[in-house]
Amino acid sequence: MAIERKDRPQTVKVWLNLLGRYGFNFDWFEERHNTKWAALGALAAVAGVFVGIYFGFMSLKNSTPSPQVEPTPSEEETL
């Protein structure tokens, strides 16, 4: 590691690439997969929202109201 901050690797990716013998090179992954995975994640999120809205409305539509309990007439009212 260099003493001066400006001479040090600024990211872990750069540091790993400087090691060389391990052959870490993440540039190909970032270029090819970032947009693909971001688009796939966004599509999954939008689909999840629509599915949630659909099932939410269906549960409201199919819910049965709770039964109304009518008071039992007392003996005085029936006489």
ChimeraX attribute file (.defattr): number of C-alpha atoms within 10 A of each C-alpha:
attribute: neighborCount
match mode: 1-to-1
recipient: residues
	/A:1	8
	/A:2	8
	/A:3	7
	/A:4	7
	/A:5	9
	/A:6	8
	/A:7	9
	/A:8	12
	/A:9	15
	/A:10	10
	/A:11	8
	/A:12	9
	/A:13	13
	/A:14	14
	/A:15	14
	/A:16	16
	/A:17	16
	/A:18	14
	/A:19	10
	/A:20	10
	/A:21	8
	/A:22	9
	/A:23	10
	/A:24	14
	/A:25	14
	/A:26	12
	/A:27	10
	/A:28	8
	/A:29	9
	/A:30	11
	/A:31	10
	/A:32	10
	/A:33	11
	/A:34	11
	/A:35	11
	/A:36	11
	/A:37	11
	/A:38	11
	/A:39	12
	/A:40	12
	/A:41	12
	/A:42	11
	/A:43	12
	/A:44	12
	/A:45	12
	/A:46	12
	/A:47	12
	/A:48	12
	/A:49	11
	/A:50	12
	/A:51	12
	/A:52	12
	/A:53	12
	/A:54	11
	/A:55	11
	/A:56	11
	/A:57	12
	/A:58	11
	/A:59	11
	/A:60	9
	/A:61	9
	/A:62	8
	/A:63	9
	/A:64	8
	/A:65	6
	/A:66	6
	/A:67	6
	/A:68	6
	/A:69	6
	/A:70	6
	/A:71	6
	/A:72	7
	/A:73	8
	/A:74	8
	/A:75	7
	/A:76	6
	/A:77	7
	/A:78	6
	/A:79	5
